[in-house]
Amino acid sequence: MKIVRWVVISVLLTAPFSNTSAQQNPNSIQVLRDACRAAPAGYCLGFIEGFGQLMLVNGVEHHPDFAMCPPGGQLPTGGAMIQSFLNWADGHPEAWPQPALAGVAVALGQTWPCQKSN
């Protein structure tokens, strides 16, 4: 599991965080947001649900990075995760050029936060 976490961290750290427009970055928050609005059952659902599963495992295994902890340790429905992302993305248009993976991580982590361990 450490390998998966480091792969995700590496992707986020090496992703382009420039001021280029979302149209130039096909992996941007805005592109995923638009895909979720147009056809939530396609690319959007697969992207968000796939990363949501990783975040759930990280939460269950008490890994603080890229984790979510929904009640009962059950994966939220795809619709609930999509809505979480859309709510967050709509409230943060300044983040739209950033990588979609980062936006999904923040949205799901804020919607289903994990308890801080001492």
Phi, psi and omega per residue, in radians:
M1 nan -0.512 3.107
K2 -1.082 -0.612 -3.135
I3 -1.105 -0.787 -3.136
V4 -1.067 -0.777 -3.133
R5 -1.064 -0.755 -3.134
W6 -1.208 -0.565 3.071
V7 -1.118 -0.808 3.139
V8 -1.103 -0.779 3.121
I9 -1.064 -0.744 3.133
S10 -1.077 -0.735 3.132
V11 -1.089 -0.800 -3.125
L12 -1.142 -0.684 -3.108
L13 -1.303 -0.459 -3.131
T14 -1.710 -0.071 3.128
A15 -1.184 2.641 -3.119
P16 -1.251 2.065 3.088
F17 -1.890 0.856 -3.111
S18 -1.685 -3.130 3.137
N19 -1.594 0.371 3.117
T20 -1.206 2.726 -3.105
S21 -1.264 2.761 -3.141
A22 -1.088 -0.513 -3.133
Q23 -1.152 -0.460 3.115
Q24 -1.451 -0.270 -3.126
N25 -2.024 1.765 -3.098
P26 -1.206 -0.118 3.126
N27 -1.897 0.430 -3.073
S28 -1.446 2.842 3.054
I29 -1.012 -0.735 -3.113
Q30 -1.107 -0.717 3.140
V31 -1.123 -0.769 3.101
L32 -1.149 -0.719 3.102
R33 -1.013 -0.818 3.140
D34 -1.116 -0.678 3.105
A35 -1.125 -0.687 3.137
C36 -1.187 -0.602 3.097
R37 -1.238 -0.676 -3.062
A38 -1.365 -0.776 -3.050
A39 -2.641 1.416 -3.057
P40 -1.094 -0.384 -3.074
A41 -1.495 -0.043 -3.094
G42 -1.732 -2.145 -3.112
Y43 -0.933 -0.734 -3.110
C44 -0.972 -0.929 -3.107
L45 -1.068 -0.779 -3.134
G46 -1.101 -0.755 -3.126
F47 -1.118 -0.910 -3.057
I48 -1.243 -0.742 -3.134
E49 -1.171 -0.679 3.110
G50 -1.085 -0.822 3.123
F51 -1.233 -0.563 3.076
G52 -1.073 -0.666 3.102
Q53 -1.103 -0.750 3.093
L54 -1.076 -0.763 -3.139
M55 -1.134 -0.632 3.103
L56 -1.130 -0.792 3.113
V57 -1.059 -0.768 3.108
N58 -1.049 -0.677 3.107
G59 -1.163 -0.786 3.134
V60 -1.111 -0.667 -3.117
E61 -1.500 0.081 3.098
H62 1.105 0.625 3.011
H63 -1.623 2.112 -3.040
P64 -1.246 -0.403 -3.088
D65 -1.437 2.293 3.062
F66 0.932 0.973 -3.091
A67 -2.165 2.643 2.950
M68 -2.418 2.620 -3.069
C69 -2.337 1.335 3.117
P70 -1.199 2.770 -3.141
P71 -0.963 2.396 3.106
G72 1.283 0.050 -3.141
G73 1.153 0.356 -3.128
Q74 -1.699 2.447 3.091
L75 -1.095 2.197 3.060
P76 -1.068 2.804 3.101
T77 -1.109 2.741 3.078
G78 -1.004 -0.712 3.131
G79 -1.083 -0.701 3.133
A80 -1.163 -0.704 3.131
M81 -1.200 -0.690 3.089
I82 -1.085 -0.779 -3.131
Q83 -1.106 -0.680 3.085
S84 -1.017 -0.831 3.138
F85 -1.115 -0.801 -3.128
L86 -1.077 -0.744 3.120
N87 -1.048 -0.787 -3.137
W88 -1.156 -0.839 -3.093
A89 -1.083 -0.733 3.128
D90 -1.109 -0.531 3.128
G91 -1.494 -0.091 -3.098
H92 -2.351 1.054 -3.131
P93 -1.077 -0.391 3.104
E94 -1.143 -0.354 -3.121
A95 -1.612 -0.085 -3.040
W96 -0.938 -0.625 3.130
P97 -1.271 -0.235 -3.076
Q98 -1.284 2.879 -3.133
P99 -1.065 2.404 -3.119
A100 -1.027 -0.653 -3.134
L101 -1.005 -0.712 3.123
A102 -1.142 -0.724 3.130
G103 -1.128 -0.731 3.115
V104 -1.135 -0.733 -3.137
A105 -1.062 -0.787 -3.139
V106 -1.166 -0.797 -3.099
A107 -1.070 -0.878 -3.104
L108 -1.199 -0.667 3.121
G109 -1.141 -0.597 3.102
Q110 -1.357 -0.582 -3.134
T111 -1.269 -0.716 -3.127
W112 -2.193 1.246 -3.081
P113 -1.235 2.708 3.076
C114 -1.688 2.645 3.062
Q115 -1.158 2.433 3.052
K116 -1.326 2.268 3.091
S117 -1.638 2.578 -3.115
N118 -1.539 nan nan
